Amino acid sequence: MLEFELQRSADKLINEIFGVKKGETVIITADTMSDMELVNAVAASAYAAGATPMTIVMPTPGGVGKAADPDLPLEALTGALLSTDVWIEFNHQWLLYSTPFEIAMEKNPKLRYMCLVDFSKELLIRTVGKVETPALQIFMTNFTKRHEQAKKMHVTTPAGTDVSFDLDSNHRVCNDCGNATKPGMHMLTGQINVVPKFGTINGKIVFDGTITPPFGKIPSQPVVLTIKDSKIVKLEGGPEAAEYEKFLKSFNDEGMLKMAHIAYGFNPGAKLTGNVVEDERVWGCTEWGIGYVSPIDAAPDGQDAKSHTDGICLNSTVWLDDKLIMKEGQIVDSELALLSPVK
């Protein structure tokens, strides 16, 4: 099923997005819950491009990020990642922010990494194969430049989000527009990630899209987070709100109650499916991360926490320095609207 479409999408990932060259090494990591048909198609594309692919399949970890460490072959995996040119992660339980990830990102200066957690062939086709990457790159690059000029941000949603915060010029604004040709950490096409100034986030954040982990689905009732000075002080909603609070506090780590980052969703092919990587790229959403922040994104120290979790706010309205940029998921700034692939 979808064999031709899958191979075309894998070829776009390897050639158009990563720009893999002859003689490079491409490591693809997966676990026992990964889509191996997808893994093999991408490995074949890397091989056809003249690279040497290496797939590493491991037992599915019991947690994500550093919570995955106890179940990983830490030394062997780290050693492999320290020597590769490209690392594409197709794990079900992500290794992003794990110890091997941190060491590899710090000590392998040539590494180009992308987190495609829990991907399927259908997902790759929707979000890579069918996306006009060059046009999206132009729009997202201009949007990123606009954001980098701002000093404060205000976000609302129809579900009740109303939150404001300051921006920190020392924190990286990461534009994942489908260009992973340079060393560093990259994500799936269609996201602009922002780490607010720590301690400045205040208001309410309402997750009416998916929350992952622990759910990977839309809650039966929106989960309402009350935020004071970037820390969650109250959770309200249905049964998932109580379960989510229990999950966050189960780490016995104050870092797991701290807001980490906000990201814009800008992938024209993305839809709400329960897969966090796709969900947080649904056009016009904002996604909030809680917990760990890498020093790569927020120099010099990042934000320490035992793990990381993400929630989606649909149909977001955004002001940058009190200027309306996006209204309920649609670009309203005149200059940016002309470049937007979604009208």
C-alpha positions in Angstrom: 0.0 0.0 0.0 1.2 3.5 -1.0 4.6 2.1 -2.0 5.2 4.6 -4.7 4.0 7.6 -2.6 6.1 6.4 0.3 9.3 6.1 -1.7 8.8 9.6 -3.2 8.3 11.1 0.2 11.4 9.3 1.6 13.4 10.6 -1.3 12.2 14.2 -0.6 13.2 13.7 3.1 16.7 12.5 2.2 17.5 14.7 -0.8 15.3 17.9 -0.5 15.3 18.3 3.3 18.5 16.8 4.4 20.6 17.2 1.2 22.4 13.9 1.9 25.6 13.6 0.0 27.6 10.7 -1.3 29.8 9.2 1.4 27.8 10.4 4.4 26.6 8.1 7.2 22.9 8.2 8.0 21.7 6.5 11.2 18.0 5.8 11.6 16.9 4.8 15.1 13.7 2.9 15.8 12.1 0.8 18.5 9.9 -2.2 18.4 6.7 0.0 18.0 8.1 1.8 14.9 6.9 1.5 11.3 9.7 -0.6 9.8 8.3 -0.3 6.3 8.9 3.5 6.7 12.3 2.9 8.2 13.5 0.7 5.4 12.2 3.1 2.7 14.2 6.0 4.2 17.3 3.8 4.5 16.9 2.8 0.8 16.7 6.5 -0.2 19.8 7.2 1.8 21.6 4.3 0.1 20.4 5.5 -3.3 21.8 8.9 -2.6 25.3 7.4 -2.1 25.2 7.5 1.7 25.8 4.5 4.1 22.6 3.9 6.1 22.6 2.2 9.5 19.4 1.3 11.3 19.4 0.8 15.0 16.3 -0.9 16.4 15.9 -1.2 20.2 13.2 -2.4 22.7 10.6 0.3 23.2 11.6 2.4 26.2 9.2 2.9 29.1 9.5 6.7 29.0 10.7 9.5 26.8 13.6 11.9 27.0 15.8 11.2 30.0 13.0 8.9 31.3 14.1 6.6 28.5 17.7 6.3 29.7 17.3 3.2 31.9 16.1 1.2 28.9 18.7 2.3 26.4 22.1 0.9 25.5 23.6 4.2 26.5 27.3 3.8 25.7 26.8 1.9 22.4 24.0 4.2 21.1 26.0 7.3 22.1 29.1 6.0 20.4 27.3 5.5 17.1 25.7 8.9 17.2 29.0 10.6 17.9 30.3 9.5 14.5 27.3 10.0 12.1 26.5 12.8 9.8 22.7 12.4 9.9 20.4 11.0 12.6 16.8 10.5 11.8 14.7 9.4 14.8 11.6 7.2 14.1 11.3 5.9 17.7 7.8 5.5 19.2 9.2 6.7 22.6 11.4 9.6 21.6 15.1 9.9 22.4 15.0 13.7 22.0 16.5 15.2 25.2 17.8 11.8 26.4 21.4 11.4 27.6 22.6 10.0 24.2 20.9 12.9 22.4 22.5 15.5 24.7 26.0 14.1 24.3 25.7 13.6 20.6 24.4 17.2 20.1 27.2 18.6 22.2 30.2 16.6 20.9 29.4 15.8 17.3 29.7 19.1 15.5 28.7 17.7 12.1 25.5 16.0 13.3 22.2 16.9 11.5 19.3 15.5 13.7 15.6 15.3 13.1 12.9 14.0 15.5 10.2 12.1 13.5 8.8 10.3 16.6 6.1 7.6 16.1 5.9 8.3 12.3 4.0 6.2 9.8 4.2 6.0 6.0 0.9 7.9 5.7 2.2 10.6 8.0 5.4 11.1 5.9 3.4 11.3 2.7 1.0 14.0 4.2 3.6 16.2 5.8 6.6 15.8 3.5 5.6 14.2 0.2 2.7 16.4 -0.5 4.1 19.7 0.9 5.5 22.3 -1.5 8.6 22.8 0.6 10.2 25.8 -1.2 7.1 27.9 -1.0 6.6 27.1 2.7 10.2 27.9 3.4 9.8 31.5 2.0 6.7 32.1 4.2 8.2 30.6 7.4 11.5 32.4 7.0 9.7 35.8 6.7 7.5 34.9 9.7 10.5 34.0 11.8 12.2 37.3 11.0 9.1 39.1 12.1 9.0 37.2 15.3 12.7 37.8 16.1 12.1 41.5 16.1 9.4 41.2 18.8 9.9 41.7 22.6 6.6 40.4 23.8 3.8 38.0 22.8 0.1 37.6 23.6 -1.9 34.5 22.6 -5.6 33.7 22.9 -7.8 30.9 21.5 -11.6 30.4 21.3 -11.3 27.6 23.9 -10.1 30.2 26.5 -6.3 30.5 26.3 -5.2 34.0 27.3 -1.5 34.2 28.1 1.2 36.9 27.8 5.0 36.8 28.1 8.3 38.4 27.3 10.7 37.1 24.6 14.4 36.6 25.2 16.8 37.6 22.4 19.3 35.1 23.8 16.9 32.2 23.2 16.9 30.7 19.7 13.9 31.0 17.5 14.0 27.7 15.6 12.5 27.8 12.1 11.8 24.2 11.0 10.8 25.0 7.4 12.2 21.9 5.8 15.9 22.7 5.7 18.1 20.3 7.6 21.2 20.7 5.5 23.2 22.4 8.3 24.4 20.8 11.5 22.1 21.0 14.5 18.7 19.9 15.8 15.8 19.9 13.3 12.2 19.0 13.5 9.5 18.1 10.9 8.7 20.8 8.4 6.1 23.3 9.6 7.0 24.5 13.0 8.5 27.7 14.5 9.7 27.1 18.1 10.1 29.9 20.6 11.4 29.7 24.2 9.9 32.6 26.1 11.9 34.5 28.7 11.9 32.3 31.8 9.6 33.4 34.6 7.5 35.8 32.5 4.6 33.6 31.4 1.2 34.5 33.0 -2.4 33.7 32.3 -4.4 30.7 31.2 -3.4 28.0 28.6 -6.2 25.7 27.4 -5.3 22.5 25.7 -8.2 21.6 23.4 -6.0 19.6 21.1 -4.0 16.5 22.0 -1.7 16.2 25.0 1.3 13.9 24.7 2.4 12.2 27.0 0.4 10.7 28.7 -2.7 10.7 26.5 -1.8 11.1 22.8 -5.5 12.1 22.2 -7.9 15.0 22.5 -9.1 15.2 26.1 -12.9 14.7 26.7 -12.9 18.2 28.2 -10.2 20.9 27.6 -7.5 21.0 30.2 -7.0 24.4 31.7 -3.6 25.4 33.1 -3.3 28.5 35.2 0.2 29.9 34.9 2.0 32.3 37.3 5.6 33.4 36.5 5.9 30.5 34.1 4.9 27.8 36.6 1.6 25.8 36.6 -0.3 26.6 39.8 -3.6 25.0 38.9 -5.0 22.4 36.5 -8.8 22.3 35.8 -11.1 20.3 33.5 -12.4 16.8 33.2 -10.9 13.5 34.2 -7.9 14.1 32.0 -7.0 17.2 33.9 -6.7 15.3 37.2 -4.7 12.5 35.5 -2.5 15.1 33.8 -1.7 16.7 37.1 -0.9 13.3 38.7 1.4 12.6 35.7 3.3 15.9 36.0 3.7 15.5 39.8 4.7 11.9 39.6 8.2 13.0 38.6 8.7 14.7 42.0 10.5 17.4 40.0 9.5 21.1 40.1 10.9 21.4 36.6 7.9 19.4 35.4 5.5 22.2 36.4 7.5 24.8 34.4 6.4 26.0 31.0 9.2 25.3 28.5 8.4 26.6 25.0 5.7 27.7 22.6 5.6 26.8 18.9 3.5 27.8 15.8 2.0 25.1 13.6 2.5 25.7 9.9 2.4 22.4 8.0 -0.4 22.5 5.3 -0.7 18.7 5.3 -0.9 18.2 9.1 -4.1 17.1 10.8 -5.0 16.2 14.4 -4.3 12.5 14.7 -2.8 11.9 18.2 0.8 11.9 16.9 2.5 14.8 18.7 4.9 15.6 15.9 2.0 16.0 13.4 -0.5 17.5 15.9 1.8 20.4 16.8 2.1 21.4 13.1 -1.6 21.7 12.4 -2.0 25.0 10.6 -2.7 27.9 13.0 -2.3 26.0 16.3 0.2 26.9 19.1 1.8 24.1 21.0 3.1 24.4 24.5 5.9 22.3 26.0 6.3 21.7 29.7 9.5 20.6 31.4 12.9 20.2 29.9 14.5 22.8 27.6 17.8 22.1 25.9 20.7 24.6 26.3 20.8 24.5 22.5 17.4 26.4 22.5 18.0 28.5 25.6 21.6 29.2 26.2 23.5 28.9 28.4 21.7 26.4 30.7 18.3 25.7 29.3 15.8 24.4 31.8 16.4 21.2 33.6 13.6 18.6 34.2 13.2 14.9 34.2 11.0 14.7 31.1 8.9 16.8 28.7 5.3 16.9 27.6 3.4 18.8 25.0 -0.2 20.2 24.6 -2.0 21.8 21.6 -4.1 25.0 21.5 -6.1 25.1 18.3 -7.1 28.2 16.2 -4.7 30.6 17.9 -4.7 34.3 17.8 -1.3 36.0 18.2 -0.1 39.5 18.8 3.6 40.4 18.6 4.3 43.7 20.4 0.6 44.4 20.4 0.3 44.0 16.6 -2.2 41.3 15.4 -0.4 38.7 13.3 -2.7 35.7 13.3 -6.4 35.5 14.1 -7.9 32.1 14.9 -5.3 30.3 12.9 -5.3 32.5 9.8 -2.5 34.9 8.9 -3.9 38.5 8.9 -0.7 40.5 8.7 -0.9 41.8 5.1 2.8 41.1 4.1 2.8 37.7 5.6 -0.6 36.8 4.3 0.6 37.3 0.7 3.3 34.6 1.3 1.1 32.2 3.2 0.4 28.9 1.3 -2.9 28.6 3.3 -5.4 31.4 2.5 
